[in-house]
């Protein structure tokens, strides 16, 4: 009898730990979402600057230089028929019955109305939003991934509470590492020549562009002389 009570008490402790880990996972996922969004936004701003400013100023000279390099290397441009290489998305051939079955199963597990605790309801609400998004995209693989995750985060599978805790702690570790990776990627992106140019004030930017132009023109002159010398 005492052993039975001890086991029940221990299980309650494990369930309490699982709830804490759910909160931690949500917090870490939000951090990852923010750092990825920040990185992508910055990357897009660099690409836009490159297209709308850098190429406008230097695109003609860059094209001449690349053309000379390609001629010296014997590189030719081939226009491939994109239609022949068209790849069909797996979602074009979705098993509708399986898709709906997965969705219903996940909805039963994660429906926010099933939990009265405010923090837990928020967790369930976020997961349900992910499920709805995957269903709208008809993404069976994502729904299957979310179902495996559900058995760990909420239960219902053949996974012990101890194993669920271990898996959730591993998830937290992976998400933390992903945050570190994207933070580092952002730092590397900031050291990109285009990013540095973008951050300069207009006067300094024009001066920098002029120096880059002179460098490209010097390279064009060098490659052109080589091109004439070897008689391409």
Buried (B, 14 or more C-beta within 10 A) or exposed (E): EEEEEEEEEEEEEBBEBBBEBBEBBBEBBEBBEEBBEEBEEBBEEBEEBBEEBBEEBBEEBBEBBEBBBEBBEEEEEEEEEEEEEEEEEEEEEBEEEEBEEBBEBBBEBBBBEEBEEEEBBBBBBBBBEBBEEBBEEBBBEBBBEBBEBBBBBBBEEEBEBEEBBEBBBEBBEEBBEBBEBBEEBBEEBEEBEBBEBBEEEEEEBEEBBEEBBEEBEEBBEEBBEEBEEEEE
